[in-house]
């Protein structure tokens, strides 16, 4: 977990700062507890404290899914809305001369392109099953082309509205098949 690594890094920094301060301030009283603990024992204590923190706050299991149930709610409209947002952002980018606005538009367009890919992947991997791919042999190719159109070689990497139009057309083809499978 990235935050556990961050916590460990912070704890290590604090420990190093403490050692640095002690080296400047000089040794403590010879009878202090610190003077009786060697460096190896300090590392063991630091490691034990890190382990306690990690075990206390780290989740015991992590789920990665569109939905943890799975919910069964799928709709290509999610991908289309994001693709329409990508196209609108490209159009606004082209109409603007403001450099700051254009840089924000590019960031938003790239984020929305990534969301298009996410929604397409959810449909491709979670909704559509083997019988769908048998009934619609072009389905894998459609998803492959659509996700590539939303990627770096497509809308994520260009401001060409024609590429966004191609992406929207692919999503529409996928949607036709999706709704046909819902009727069956």
Backbone as ProteinMPNN parsed JSONL, in Angstrom:
{"seq_chain_A": "XXXXXXXXXXXXXXXXXXXXXXXXXXXXXXXXXXXXXXXXXXXXXXXXXXXXXXXXXXXXXXXXXXXXXXXXXXXXXXXXXXXXXXXXXXXXXXXXXXXXXXXXXXXXXXXXXXXXXXXXXXXXXXXXXXXXXXXXXXXXXXXXXXXXXXXXXXXXXXXXXXXXXXXXXXXXXXXXXXXXXXXX", "coords_chain_A": {"N_chain_A": [[0.842, -1.173, 0.0], [0.629, 2.206, -0.876], [0.366, 4.286, 1.063], [1.182, 3.088, 3.406], [3.859, 2.683, 2.932], [4.58, 5.354, 2.781], [4.065, 6.163, 5.434], [5.965, 4.608, 6.766], [8.265, 5.777, 5.709], [8.071, 8.376, 6.739], [8.257, 7.823, 9.475], [10.843, 6.826, 9.551], [12.28, 9.103, 8.778], [11.731, 10.766, 10.956], [12.993, 9.331, 12.974], [15.659, 9.498, 12.079], [16.03, 12.275, 12.23], [15.852, 12.607, 14.974], [18.144, 11.196, 15.809], [20.069, 12.824, 14.603], [19.657, 15.273, 15.957], [20.406, 14.471, 18.537], [23.082, 13.985, 18.088], [24.045, 16.548, 17.736], [23.326, 17.854, 20.12], [24.716, 16.427, 21.914], [25.794, 13.672, 24.083], [23.43, 12.021, 26.214], [22.648, 11.833, 29.698], [24.687, 9.434, 31.292], [23.337, 7.425, 32.656], [20.903, 7.194, 31.448], [18.156, 5.54, 29.772], [18.438, 5.44, 27.028], [21.183, 5.412, 26.576], [21.816, 2.824, 27.123], [20.877, 1.271, 25.08], [21.769, -0.29, 22.118], [22.612, 0.37, 18.599], [21.586, -1.7, 16.945], [19.513, -2.734, 18.512], [17.904, -0.483, 18.576], [17.057, -0.397, 15.909], [15.56, -2.757, 15.826], [13.501, -2.098, 17.577], [12.4, 0.104, 16.224], [11.566, -1.194, 13.874], [9.681, -2.939, 14.97], [7.791, -1.126, 15.956], [6.985, 0.051, 13.53], [5.841, -2.19, 12.33], [3.683, -2.667, 14.057], [2.139, -0.334, 13.614], [1.62, -0.67, 10.859], [0.169, -3.117, 10.792], [-2.019, -2.342, 12.265], [-3.348, -0.389, 10.77], [-3.458, -1.127, 8.087], [-5.526, -2.405, 5.501], [-7.133, -5.597, 5.693], [-7.934, -7.091, 3.513], [-8.181, -6.453, 0.009], [-10.368, -5.347, -2.456], [-10.762, -5.42, -5.936], [-12.697, -4.221, -8.306], [-15.324, -3.368, -10.631], [-17.581, -3.207, -9.25], [-18.221, -4.277, -6.011], [-20.035, -6.302, -5.594], [-20.835, -8.436, -7.712], [-22.669, -5.673, -9.076], [-24.295, -5.826, -11.34], [-25.235, -3.819, -12.899], [-24.914, -2.417, -15.865], [-24.001, -0.318, -18.574], [-23.501, 1.012, -21.729], [-23.783, 3.7, -22.027], [-22.397, 5.131, -20.121], [-19.73, 5.119, -21.024], [-20.155, 6.467, -23.417], [-21.042, 9.018, -22.619], [-18.722, 10.02, -21.416], [-17.059, 9.991, -23.672], [-18.36, 11.867, -25.284], [-17.891, 14.077, -23.709], [-15.129, 14.241, -23.98], [-14.983, 14.923, -26.701], [-16.328, 17.431, -26.674], [-14.578, 18.871, -25.064], [-12.315, 18.904, -26.69], [-13.287, 20.507, -28.763], [-13.692, 22.927, -27.413], [-11.07, 23.44, -26.694], [-9.946, 23.913, -29.227], [-11.265, 26.257, -29.896], [-10.29, 28.157, -28.186], [-7.87, 30.65, -27.197], [-6.47, 30.973, -24.972], [-3.778, 30.051, -23.111], [-3.561, 28.856, -20.559], [-6.172, 27.867, -20.185], [-6.224, 26.032, -22.284], [-4.301, 24.171, -21.439], [-5.55, 23.126, -19.175], [-7.772, 22.034, -20.42], [-6.624, 19.983, -21.948], [-5.699, 18.292, -19.902], [-8.142, 17.557, -18.711], [-9.395, 16.315, -20.893], [-7.694, 14.106, -21.269], [-8.089, 12.759, -18.854], [-10.83, 12.142, -19.06], [-10.759, 10.532, -21.327], [-9.42, 8.351, -20.303], [-11.373, 7.463, -18.535], [-13.325, 6.671, -20.377], [-12.056, 4.418, -21.456], [-11.991, 2.851, -19.121], [-14.766, 2.384, -18.603], [-15.441, 0.991, -20.915], [-13.79, -1.276, -20.627], [-14.952, -2.442, -18.377], [-17.448, -3.24, -19.386], [-16.543, -5.006, -21.38], [-15.076, -6.953, -19.991], [-16.606, -7.68, -17.744], [-19.428, -7.663, -18.25], [-20.003, -8.814, -20.886], [-20.095, -12.155, -21.985], [-18.857, -15.484, -22.867], [-20.883, -16.686, -24.627], [-21.909, -14.342, -25.818], [-19.729, -13.393, -27.286], [-19.493, -15.427, -29.092], [-21.886, -15.206, -30.509], [-21.608, -12.674, -31.556], [-19.089, -12.196, -33.304], [-17.44, -10.042, -33.979], [-17.162, -8.52, -31.752], [-14.955, -8.534, -29.87], [-12.977, -7.299, -31.449], [-14.185, -4.805, -31.856], [-14.192, -3.735, -29.229], [-11.434, -3.683, -28.777], [-10.579, -1.862, -30.757], [-12.038, 0.409, -29.963], [-11.055, 0.944, -27.346], [-8.424, 1.496, -27.971], [-8.815, 3.781, -29.507], [-9.523, 5.492, -27.493], [-7.209, 5.722, -26.15], [-3.651, 6.553, -25.886], [-2.881, 6.641, -28.553], [-5.113, 7.626, -29.643], [-7.853, 9.569, -28.694], [-6.73, 10.441, -26.305], [-4.221, 11.249, -26.969], [-4.414, 13.23, -28.877], [-5.909, 16.236, -30.255], [-7.767, 16.128, -32.173], [-10.911, 16.33, -33.403], [-12.164, 14.581, -35.136], [-11.159, 12.088, -34.467], [-12.355, 11.694, -32.005], [-14.989, 11.521, -32.889], [-14.858, 9.084, -34.286], [-14.39, 7.375, -32.125], [-16.791, 7.679, -30.677], [-18.557, 6.59, -32.552], [-17.698, 3.901, -32.542], [-18.356, 3.21, -29.924], [-21.11, 3.447, -30.129], [-21.638, 1.286, -31.854], [-20.928, -0.843, -30.181], [-22.845, -0.427, -28.217], [-25.214, -1.028, -29.601], [-24.973, -3.819, -29.895], [-24.833, -4.503, -27.202], [-27.445, -3.771, -26.262], [-28.943, -5.493, -27.83], [-28.2, -7.937, -26.738], [-29.326, -7.675, -24.261], [-32.022, -7.835, -24.803], [-32.29, -10.441, -25.556]], "CA_chain_A": [[0.0, 0.0, 0.0], [1.468, 3.406, -0.94], [0.319, 5.086, 2.284], [1.97, 2.399, 4.431], [5.25, 3.02, 2.607], [4.746, 6.75, 3.162], [4.144, 6.201, 6.89], [7.272, 4.063, 7.144], [9.261, 6.781, 5.333], [7.965, 9.467, 7.715], [8.8, 7.336, 10.748], [12.292, 6.734, 9.397], [12.787, 10.475, 8.805], [11.67, 11.241, 12.335], [14.048, 8.649, 13.724], [16.937, 10.077, 11.66], [16.118, 13.624, 12.791], [16.135, 12.441, 16.399], [19.558, 10.835, 15.935], [20.829, 13.998, 14.22], [19.585, 16.219, 17.067], [21.206, 13.959, 19.646], [24.506, 14.141, 17.773], [24.367, 17.963, 17.931], [23.163, 18.212, 21.524], [25.664, 15.67, 22.726], [25.239, 12.486, 24.74], [22.583, 12.223, 27.392], [23.206, 11.349, 30.964], [25.119, 8.043, 31.113], [22.412, 6.471, 33.263], [19.614, 7.187, 30.747], [17.806, 4.293, 29.083], [18.947, 5.513, 25.664], [22.602, 5.067, 26.528], [21.979, 1.377, 27.286], [20.348, 0.584, 23.896], [22.681, -0.142, 20.985], [21.953, 0.674, 17.322], [20.835, -2.876, 16.49], [18.27, -2.795, 19.281], [17.076, 0.637, 18.122], [16.446, -0.809, 14.645], [14.531, -3.748, 16.143], [12.375, -1.369, 18.17], [11.801, 0.873, 15.132], [10.884, -2.157, 13.017], [8.51, -3.435, 15.698], [6.8, -0.043, 15.97], [6.464, 0.128, 12.164], [4.981, -3.357, 12.126], [2.444, -2.456, 14.815], [1.354, 0.65, 12.871], [1.19, -1.256, 9.593], [-0.878, -4.103, 11.058], [-3.196, -1.684, 12.831], [-4.088, 0.451, 9.834], [-3.525, -1.685, 6.746], [-6.701, -3.257, 5.321], [-6.817, -7.026, 5.673], [-8.104, -7.556, 2.142], [-8.487, -5.383, -0.921], [-11.169, -5.806, -3.582], [-10.623, -4.625, -7.14], [-13.78, -4.539, -9.225], [-16.242, -2.281, -10.982], [-18.554, -3.216, -8.166], [-17.818, -5.373, -5.139], [-21.069, -7.329, -5.469], [-20.996, -7.348, -8.671], [-24.012, -5.089, -9.03], [-25.098, -6.219, -12.494], [-25.697, -2.617, -13.598], [-23.965, -2.088, -16.928], [-24.617, 0.493, -19.617], [-22.493, 1.696, -22.544], [-24.002, 5.151, -21.964], [-21.329, 5.716, -19.3], [-18.588, 5.358, -21.913], [-20.522, 7.47, -24.424], [-21.058, 10.341, -21.977], [-17.323, 10.451, -21.28], [-16.539, 10.259, -25.019], [-18.935, 13.155, -25.691], [-17.152, 15.077, -22.938], [-13.823, 14.353, -24.646], [-15.187, 15.684, -27.946], [-16.648, 18.821, -26.322], [-13.347, 19.483, -24.558], [-11.479, 19.159, -27.865], [-13.855, 21.658, -29.476], [-13.403, 24.123, -26.614], [-9.628, 23.636, -26.828], [-9.696, 24.509, -30.544], [-11.862, 27.594, -29.96], [-9.665, 29.052, -27.211], [-6.483, 31.091, -27.401], [-5.911, 31.072, -23.62], [-2.839, 28.948, -22.885], [-3.927, 28.17, -19.314], [-7.395, 27.116, -20.459], [-5.873, 24.903, -23.148], [-3.601, 23.138, -20.66], [-6.573, 22.46, -18.355], [-8.603, 21.245, -21.336], [-5.878, 18.757, -22.28], [-5.718, 17.423, -18.716], [-9.506, 17.022, -18.57], [-9.613, 15.396, -22.021], [-6.959, 12.871, -20.995], [-8.785, 12.085, -17.75], [-12.089, 11.601, -19.597], [-10.386, 9.428, -22.224], [-9.119, 7.213, -19.42], [-12.668, 6.975, -18.04], [-13.944, 5.937, -21.488], [-11.427, 3.088, -21.468], [-12.442, 2.115, -17.933], [-16.147, 1.927, -18.787], [-15.421, -0.038, -21.958], [-13.199, -2.488, -20.057], [-15.948, -3.055, -17.487], [-18.391, -3.96, -20.25], [-15.829, -6.06, -22.1], [-14.615, -8.046, -19.119], [-17.576, -8.079, -16.717], [-20.778, -7.926, -18.761], [-20.045, -9.744, -22.012], [-19.644, -13.52, -21.677], [-18.505, -16.3, -24.038], [-21.963, -16.785, -25.629], [-22.023, -13.07, -26.548], [-18.627, -13.313, -28.248], [-19.802, -16.395, -30.156], [-22.983, -14.65, -31.308], [-21.12, -11.434, -32.185], [-17.638, -12.411, -33.404], [-16.736, -8.768, -34.154], [-17.203, -7.792, -30.484], [-13.598, -8.323, -29.339], [-12.3, -6.305, -32.291], [-14.798, -3.503, -31.566], [-13.667, -3.241, -27.953], [-10.016, -3.392, -28.959], [-10.471, -0.617, -31.521], [-12.577, 1.521, -29.164], [-10.134, 1.295, -26.256], [-7.254, 2.136, -28.592], [-9.233, 5.137, -29.886], [-9.568, 6.3, -26.266], [-5.871, 5.71, -25.557], [-2.62, 7.515, -26.295], [-2.891, 6.738, -30.014], [-6.418, 8.162, -30.028], [-8.286, 10.844, -28.102], [-5.846, 10.868, -25.216], [-2.988, 11.796, -27.525], [-4.647, 14.215, -29.937], [-7.051, 17.135, -30.091], [-8.506, 16.009, -33.426], [-12.309, 15.989, -33.135], [-12.521, 13.433, -35.978], [-10.821, 10.88, -33.7], [-13.43, 11.561, -31.011], [-16.167, 11.038, -33.617], [-14.652, 7.647, -34.53], [-14.577, 6.711, -30.833], [-18.228, 7.679, -30.385], [-19.167, 5.625, -33.477], [-17.384, 2.545, -32.039], [-19.165, 3.0, -28.717], [-22.48, 3.216, -30.604], [-21.695, -0.1, -32.351], [-20.923, -1.704, -28.991], [-24.143, -0.237, -27.556], [-26.215, -1.801, -30.356], [-24.818, -5.229, -29.516], [-25.197, -4.591, -25.783], [-28.903, -3.768, -26.1], [-29.452, -6.727, -28.448], [-28.011, -9.038, -25.776], [-30.262, -7.448, -23.151], [-33.344, -8.29, -25.252], [-32.263, -11.909, -25.727]], "C_chain_A": [[0.893, 1.244, 0.0], [1.484, 4.196, 0.366], [1.087, 4.427, 3.416], [3.452, 2.69, 4.207], [5.545, 4.46, 3.019], [4.909, 6.862, 4.673], [5.502, 5.692, 7.369], [8.378, 5.077, 6.845], [9.265, 7.936, 6.339], [8.573, 9.048, 9.041], [10.326, 7.27, 10.689], [12.925, 8.131, 9.449], [12.812, 11.021, 10.221], [12.771, 10.614, 13.177], [15.412, 9.236, 13.374], [17.112, 11.49, 12.215], [16.441, 13.566, 14.274], [17.592, 12.099, 16.631], [20.445, 12.039, 15.615], [20.836, 15.026, 15.352], [20.453, 15.763, 18.238], [22.693, 14.117, 19.37], [24.946, 15.597, 17.954], [24.346, 18.324, 19.414], [24.142, 17.477, 22.438], [24.991, 14.507, 23.444], [24.382, 12.868, 25.937], [23.302, 11.698, 28.621], [23.552, 9.872, 30.81], [24.157, 7.024, 31.714], [21.075, 6.387, 32.525], [19.417, 5.863, 30.017], [18.414, 4.274, 27.687], [20.408, 5.074, 25.58], [22.827, 3.565, 26.666], [21.486, 0.59, 26.08], [21.311, 0.805, 22.739], [21.889, 0.073, 19.686], [21.118, -0.488, 16.801], [19.503, -2.991, 17.207], [17.333, -1.659, 18.884], [16.357, 0.269, 16.823], [15.334, -1.824, 14.885], [13.294, -3.065, 16.713], [11.641, -0.589, 17.081], [11.004, -0.038, 14.205], [9.617, -2.682, 13.675], [7.405, -2.386, 15.729], [6.167, 0.102, 14.587], [5.483, -0.997, 11.897], [3.649, -3.199, 12.84], [1.55, -1.464, 14.081], [0.784, 0.044, 11.595], [0.044, -2.232, 9.817], [-2.152, -3.461, 11.58], [-4.015, -0.953, 11.775], [-4.189, -0.099, 8.42], [-4.767, -2.562, 6.603], [-6.295, -4.721, 5.189], [-6.996, -7.627, 4.288], [-8.523, -6.373, 1.278], [-9.264, -5.983, -2.082], [-10.966, -4.858, -4.756], [-11.71, -5.059, -8.108], [-14.55, -3.28, -9.563], [-17.206, -2.101, -9.828], [-18.23, -4.433, -7.31], [-18.845, -6.497, -5.053], [-20.978, -8.476, -6.467], [-22.456, -6.916, -8.783], [-24.891, -5.521, -10.188], [-25.644, -5.029, -13.27], [-24.615, -2.211, -14.599], [-24.698, -1.273, -17.978], [-23.514, 1.195, -20.406], [-22.664, 3.215, -22.553], [-22.926, 5.83, -21.127], [-20.115, 6.053, -20.162], [-18.913, 6.461, -22.919], [-20.53, 8.875, -23.825], [-19.635, 10.878, -21.838], [-16.719, 10.784, -22.643], [-17.086, 11.581, -25.561], [-18.249, 14.31, -24.959], [-15.769, 15.315, -23.55], [-13.957, 15.219, -25.9], [-15.456, 17.163, -27.645], [-15.406, 19.561, -25.824], [-12.396, 19.801, -25.708], [-11.968, 20.39, -28.626], [-13.565, 22.962, -28.727], [-11.915, 24.468, -26.677], [-9.334, 24.384, -28.13], [-10.199, 25.952, -30.621], [-11.161, 28.608, -29.053], [-8.255, 29.459, -27.629], [-5.758, 31.229, -26.059], [-5.057, 29.834, -23.323], [-3.198, 28.158, -21.624], [-5.177, 27.316, -19.503], [-7.078, 25.87, -21.276], [-5.173, 23.795, -22.357], [-4.582, 22.399, -19.75], [-7.449, 21.561, -19.222], [-7.915, 19.93, -21.699], [-5.906, 17.787, -21.103], [-7.09, 16.777, -18.537], [-9.793, 15.999, -19.662], [-8.915, 14.06, -21.775], [-7.623, 12.069, -19.88], [-10.07, 11.425, -18.25], [-11.822, 10.449, -20.558], [-10.094, 8.168, -21.419], [-10.415, 6.62, -18.863], [-13.432, 6.219, -19.125], [-13.383, 4.521, -21.515], [-11.91, 2.251, -20.294], [-13.847, 1.548, -18.148], [-16.239, 0.859, -19.878], [-14.856, -1.347, -21.419], [-14.182, -3.21, -19.14], [-16.959, -3.84, -18.314], [-17.733, -5.191, -20.86], [-15.537, -7.245, -21.187], [-15.651, -8.534, -18.121], [-18.95, -8.433, -17.279], [-20.791, -9.015, -19.831], [-19.396, -11.074, -21.646], [-19.378, -14.273, -22.984], [-19.645, -16.421, -25.057], [-22.155, -15.493, -26.449], [-20.944, -12.971, -27.626], [-18.814, -14.312, -29.388], [-20.877, -15.839, -31.083], [-22.551, -13.407, -32.088], [-19.595, -11.504, -32.29], [-16.82, -11.119, -33.562], [-16.564, -8.016, -32.836], [-15.814, -7.52, -29.891], [-12.855, -7.249, -30.129], [-12.863, -4.905, -32.035], [-14.249, -2.906, -30.273], [-12.198, -2.858, -28.071], [-9.829, -2.057, -29.685], [-10.936, 0.584, -30.69], [-11.615, 1.925, -28.046], [-8.856, 1.93, -26.804], [-7.589, 3.571, -29.028], [-9.322, 6.06, -28.674], [-8.186, 6.438, -25.629], [-4.941, 6.757, -26.142], [-2.558, 7.692, -27.812], [-4.188, 7.313, -30.544], [-6.689, 9.481, -29.337], [-7.383, 11.339, -26.986], [-4.611, 11.589, -25.762], [-3.174, 12.828, -28.62], [-5.793, 15.139, -29.541], [-7.894, 17.162, -31.361], [-9.918, 15.494, -33.144], [-12.749, 14.775, -33.96], [-12.217, 12.117, -35.261], [-11.887, 10.633, -32.634], [-14.703, 11.047, -31.673], [-16.064, 9.54, -33.914], [-14.884, 6.85, -33.25], [-16.065, 6.598, -30.497], [-18.95, 6.672, -31.283], [-18.913, 4.186, -33.017], [-18.221, 2.228, -30.804], [-20.618, 2.742, -29.107], [-22.649, 1.796, -31.14], [-21.743, -1.089, -31.185], [-22.274, -1.628, -28.29], [-25.247, -1.015, -28.27], [-26.169, -3.272, -29.96], [-25.236, -5.424, -28.066], [-26.708, -4.694, -25.622], [-29.54, -4.983, -26.762], [-29.305, -7.905, -27.485], [-28.948, -8.891, -24.588], [-31.664, -7.946, -23.507], [-33.421, -9.807, -25.304], [-32.492, -12.644, -24.426]], "O_chain_A": [[1.824, 1.326, 0.801], [2.529, 4.729, 0.739], [1.595, 5.117, 4.3], [4.205, 2.915, 5.155], [6.621, 4.757, 3.54], [5.792, 7.575, 5.148], [6.111, 6.274, 8.266], [9.318, 5.223, 7.627], [10.325, 8.416, 6.741], [9.312, 9.811, 9.664], [11.012, 7.613, 11.652], [13.966, 8.326, 10.077], [13.781, 11.655, 10.64], [13.402, 11.286, 13.993], [16.237, 9.454, 14.261], [18.21, 11.865, 12.625], [17.215, 14.38, 14.777], [18.219, 12.64, 17.541], [21.459, 12.253, 16.278], [21.882, 15.588, 15.677], [21.149, 16.569, 18.855], [23.479, 14.353, 20.288], [26.103, 15.851, 18.29], [25.239, 19.015, 19.904], [24.358, 17.868, 23.585], [23.767, 14.374, 23.417], [24.591, 13.898, 26.578], [24.422, 11.191, 28.553], [22.759, 9.124, 30.237], [24.17, 5.861, 31.309], [20.204, 5.608, 32.913], [20.376, 5.164, 29.69], [18.855, 3.228, 27.211], [20.812, 4.433, 24.61], [23.915, 3.076, 26.36], [21.647, -0.63, 26.039], [21.637, 1.945, 22.409], [20.663, -0.029, 19.671], [20.034, -0.266, 16.261], [18.484, -3.307, 16.594], [16.116, -1.837, 18.854], [15.18, 0.588, 16.654], [14.29, -1.771, 14.236], [12.168, -3.419, 16.364], [10.412, -0.613, 17.017], [9.895, 0.306, 13.796], [8.593, -2.85, 13.012], [6.229, -2.706, 15.552], [4.951, 0.258, 14.476], [4.422, -0.783, 11.31], [2.603, -3.554, 12.296], [0.351, -1.7, 13.931], [-0.395, 0.224, 11.286], [-0.956, -2.18, 9.1], [-3.246, -3.982, 11.361], [-5.241, -0.899, 11.87], [-4.955, 0.436, 7.619], [-5.045, -3.379, 7.481], [-5.24, -5.037, 4.639], [-6.291, -8.567, 3.924], [-9.137, -5.419, 1.757], [-8.868, -7.011, -2.632], [-10.995, -3.638, -4.59], [-11.643, -6.154, -8.668], [-14.445, -2.262, -8.879], [-17.592, -0.984, -9.482], [-17.989, -5.514, -7.845], [-18.549, -7.55, -4.489], [-21.058, -9.591, -5.951], [-23.365, -7.726, -8.599], [-26.112, -5.579, -10.043], [-26.432, -5.206, -14.2], [-23.548, -1.727, -14.224], [-25.877, -1.506, -18.244], [-22.684, 1.894, -19.825], [-21.789, 3.936, -23.033], [-22.575, 6.981, -21.389], [-19.543, 7.137, -20.046], [-18.06, 7.288, -23.238], [-20.071, 9.821, -24.465], [-19.378, 12.05, -22.111], [-15.957, 11.743, -22.767], [-16.364, 12.329, -26.221], [-18.052, 15.385, -25.525], [-15.302, 16.451, -23.626], [-13.157, 16.125, -26.134], [-14.88, 18.043, -28.284], [-15.213, 20.737, -26.13], [-11.745, 20.845, -25.705], [-11.17, 21.212, -29.076], [-13.233, 23.977, -29.34], [-11.544, 25.641, -26.709], [-8.577, 25.355, -28.144], [-9.621, 26.775, -31.331], [-11.426, 29.805, -29.156], [-7.55, 28.719, -28.316], [-4.573, 31.562, -26.019], [-5.562, 28.712, -23.292], [-3.143, 26.929, -21.625], [-5.234, 26.178, -19.038], [-7.595, 24.787, -21.0], [-5.429, 22.612, -22.586], [-4.467, 21.187, -19.569], [-7.823, 20.462, -18.811], [-8.561, 18.883, -21.748], [-6.113, 16.588, -21.293], [-7.185, 15.585, -18.245], [-10.365, 14.943, -19.394], [-9.485, 13.003, -22.043], [-7.707, 10.843, -19.955], [-10.36, 10.281, -17.902], [-12.588, 9.486, -20.594], [-10.474, 7.063, -21.808], [-10.533, 5.401, -18.737], [-14.113, 5.236, -18.831], [-14.132, 3.547, -21.586], [-12.207, 1.067, -20.455], [-14.085, 0.365, -17.903], [-17.034, -0.074, -19.767], [-15.386, -2.417, -21.719], [-14.239, -4.44, -19.127], [-17.289, -4.977, -17.978], [-18.303, -6.282, -20.853], [-15.73, -8.399, -21.57], [-15.591, -9.685, -17.688], [-19.57, -9.398, -16.833], [-21.498, -10.014, -19.702], [-18.304, -11.119, -21.078], [-19.643, -13.76, -24.071], [-19.396, -16.272, -26.253], [-22.517, -15.546, -27.624], [-21.21, -12.522, -28.741], [-18.356, -14.083, -30.507], [-20.787, -15.984, -32.302], [-23.082, -13.132, -33.165], [-18.889, -10.933, -31.458], [-15.618, -11.121, -33.298], [-15.895, -6.984, -32.8], [-15.532, -6.402, -29.461], [-12.187, -6.393, -29.55], [-12.111, -3.931, -32.0], [-13.888, -1.73, -30.222], [-11.767, -1.838, -27.533], [-9.019, -1.227, -29.273], [-10.306, 1.642, -30.709], [-11.385, 3.113, -27.825], [-8.274, 2.806, -26.164], [-6.749, 4.465, -28.929], [-9.208, 7.278, -28.814], [-8.018, 7.193, -24.67], [-5.37, 7.707, -26.796], [-2.22, 8.771, -28.299], [-4.353, 7.473, -31.753], [-5.87, 10.399, -29.381], [-7.288, 12.545, -26.756], [-4.031, 12.438, -25.085], [-2.198, 13.262, -29.233], [-6.546, 14.853, -28.611], [-8.644, 18.11, -31.595], [-10.096, 14.36, -32.699], [-13.618, 14.02, -33.525], [-12.943, 11.138, -35.432], [-12.274, 9.49, -32.391], [-15.42, 10.233, -31.092], [-17.052, 8.813, -33.809], [-15.496, 5.782, -33.279], [-16.535, 5.539, -30.082], [-19.857, 5.977, -30.826], [-19.81, 3.346, -33.091], [-18.731, 1.117, -30.655], [-21.287, 1.914, -28.49], [-23.682, 1.167, -30.911], [-22.508, -2.052, -31.209], [-22.792, -2.642, -27.822], [-26.118, -1.595, -27.621], [-27.206, -3.891, -29.718], [-25.915, -6.396, -27.737], [-27.205, -5.587, -24.936], [-30.578, -5.458, -26.299], [-30.179, -8.769, -27.42], [-29.325, -9.888, -23.972], [-32.404, -8.415, -22.642], [-34.49, -10.39, -25.118], [-32.499, -13.875, -24.405]]}, "name": "protein", "num_of_chains": 1, "seq": "XXXXXXXXXXXXXXXXXXXXXXXXXXXXXXXXXXXXXXXXXXXXXXXXXXXXXXXXXXXXXXXXXXXXXXXXXXXXXXXXXXXXXXXXXXXXXXXXXXXXXXXXXXXXXXXXXXXXXXXXXXXXXXXXXXXXXXXXXXXXXXXXXXXXXXXXXXXXXXXXXXXXXXXXXXXXXXXXXXXXXXXX"}
